[in-house]
Amino acid sequence: MEITIREAQQQVDDWIKTIGVRYFNELTNLGILMEETGELARLMVREYGEQSYKESDKGKLIADEMADVLWVLLCLANQTNVDLTAALQKNIEKKTIRDRTRHKGNEKL
């Protein structure tokens, strides 16, 4: 099933209000976002970098860690009244205007 970003925000909000009881406060969720980002980073550097896997990494999936990061980001967006669909569209427009020729002229790319 495909869902839009807006639908994902609504599904997370519905879940929090029916199963999760309430949102953690914004600073707690920010800390959780950092934790989840660290867990994603740990797997990424083991899969694509030079680090080797540890026993504690077994069974963990990059996709699941990415979903955990997205979940908490959706929570924070809901708590701070950010429409991520509109924010992402605006951000793409900003990058398109700012970087229209920047990357094409980058010899490193």
C-alpha positions in Angstrom: 0.0 0.0 0.0 1.4 3.4 -1.0 0.8 6.4 1.2 1.6 10.0 0.8 3.6 12.0 3.3 0.5 13.7 4.5 -1.2 10.4 4.9 1.8 9.1 6.8 1.6 12.1 9.2 -2.1 11.3 9.8 -1.5 7.6 10.4 1.2 8.3 12.9 -1.0 10.9 14.6 -3.9 8.4 14.7 -1.6 5.7 16.1 -0.2 8.0 18.8 -3.7 9.0 19.9 -5.1 5.5 20.0 -2.2 3.1 20.8 0.7 5.3 22.0 -1.5 7.3 24.5 0.3 10.6 23.8 3.3 12.1 22.1 6.5 12.3 24.0 7.5 15.9 24.4 9.4 17.6 21.5 12.8 17.5 23.2 12.4 13.8 24.1 11.4 13.1 20.5 14.4 15.1 19.3 16.6 12.9 21.4 14.9 9.7 20.1 15.5 11.0 16.5 19.2 11.3 17.3 19.2 7.8 18.7 17.4 6.3 15.7 19.7 8.2 13.3 22.7 6.8 15.2 21.3 3.2 14.8 20.8 3.8 11.1 24.4 5.2 10.8 25.7 2.2 12.6 24.2 -0.2 10.1 25.2 2.0 7.1 28.9 2.1 8.1 28.9 -1.7 8.5 27.1 -2.4 5.3 28.8 0.2 3.1 31.8 1.4 5.1 34.8 -0.4 6.6 33.3 -1.4 9.9 32.6 -5.1 10.5 29.3 -6.3 11.9 29.0 -7.1 15.6 26.8 -9.8 17.1 24.4 -7.1 18.3 23.9 -5.9 14.7 22.5 -9.2 13.5 18.9 -9.2 12.5 18.7 -5.4 12.2 17.7 -4.0 8.8 18.6 -0.7 7.2 15.0 -0.3 6.0 13.6 -0.7 9.5 16.1 1.8 10.9 15.2 4.3 8.2 11.5 3.8 9.0 12.2 4.4 12.7 13.9 7.7 11.7 10.9 8.7 9.5 8.4 7.8 12.3 10.0 10.1 14.8 10.4 12.9 12.2 6.7 12.5 11.4 5.9 12.8 15.2 8.0 15.9 15.4 6.3 17.4 12.4 2.9 16.7 13.9 3.9 18.2 17.2 5.2 21.4 15.7 2.4 21.8 13.1 4.7 21.2 10.1 3.1 20.0 6.9 5.9 17.9 5.6 4.4 17.6 2.2 4.4 21.4 1.8 7.8 21.8 3.4 9.3 19.2 1.1 7.8 20.8 -2.0 9.2 24.2 -0.9 12.6 22.7 -0.1 12.8 21.1 -3.6 11.9 24.4 -5.2 14.6 26.2 -3.1 17.3 23.6 -4.0 16.3 23.7 -7.7 16.7 27.5 -7.8 19.9 27.5 -5.8 21.6 24.6 -7.4 20.3 24.7 -10.9 23.9 24.8 -12.4 26.0 24.3 -9.2 26.3 20.5 -9.4 26.7 20.4 -13.2 29.8 22.6 -12.8 31.2 20.5 -10.0 34.3 18.6 -11.3 34.1 16.2 -8.4 30.8 14.9 -9.6 
